[in-house]
């Protein structure tokens, strides 16, 4: 904005100290103002919806990346327990021992 475009607001007061209302011509919005206001509202709504979709897609991507890690860790845990049980059956030892302190 240029400096000359900035004008201080005009405060119209009565001698008693009350503010006067703005003239009706200045308060009335044109069809362009109303259209731009509606278009701005739609743009904000579309931005909020798009942001929510991006957030949901990010969550789905992170979960999609974690599922293979969980499956590999489950397979490793299962293989470890299966191997220990197989070895314990051969030697006749207890399969699971819970130690208390």
N, C-alpha and C positions, 0 to 999 in steps of 0.2 A: 504494500500500500504506500502511496505517496504521502508525504507529510501534509500537503494541502487538502487531501481528501479527509483527513481526520479533523472532525469538528467536535468541540466539547458539547455535551448534552445541554439542552436548554431547560432550565427549571423555571416553570411559570408558577409563581406564588401570588396569593392574594395578600393584601396588607395585614390580614389577621394571621397569616402563617400557614394557611392550608394550600395544598397543591391543586392546581387546576388540571382538568383532563386535557389530553391532547386533542387537537382538532380532528374531526371525523375524517377529513380527507387523508390525513397522514396515517390514521389507524387502520384504514381499510386496506386489506391485502388484495393484490391483483390476482388474476387467474394464473399468472406465471409463478407467483409466490406460493400459491396453494399447490400447484403441480410439482414445483421443486421440493416443497415440504413432504408431499406424499412420496415422491421418488426417493428422497433421502431416507424416509422411514423404511421403504422397501429395501433399500441398499443396506441399511443397518441390520434388518431382519435376515437378509441373505448372507451377510457376513457372519452373524451369530450361528446360523444353520451350517454354513461351510466350516466354521471353526469347530463345531461339535462333530461334524463328520471327520475332520482331520484328527481330532482327538480319539474318536472311536477306531479309525483306521490305524492309528499309532498303537493303540492298545492291542488290536488284533495282530498287528505285525510282531509286537513284542511277545505275545503269547505263542504265535506261530514259530518264533525263533526258540522259545523255551521248551516246546513240546519234544523236539528231538533230544534235547539234553536230559529231560526227565526220563524218556524212554531208555536212553543209554545207561543212565545211572540205575534205573530199575533192573535192567538186564545184568549189570555188573553185580548188584546186590543179590539178585536171584542166583547167579552163577556162583558167587562166593558161598552162599548158604547151601546150595546144592552140593558143592564140592566138599564142604565140611561135614554134611550129613552122610555123604557117600563114604568118606574116610572114617567117620565115627562108626558106621555100620560094620565096616571091615574089621576094625579093632575091637568092637564090642563095647566101646566107651559110651558115656552119656552124651546125648546129642546136644542138649543145651544145658548149660550150667549157669545159674544165677548166683552171683556172689554178693553178699551183703557186707557192709563195713560196720 
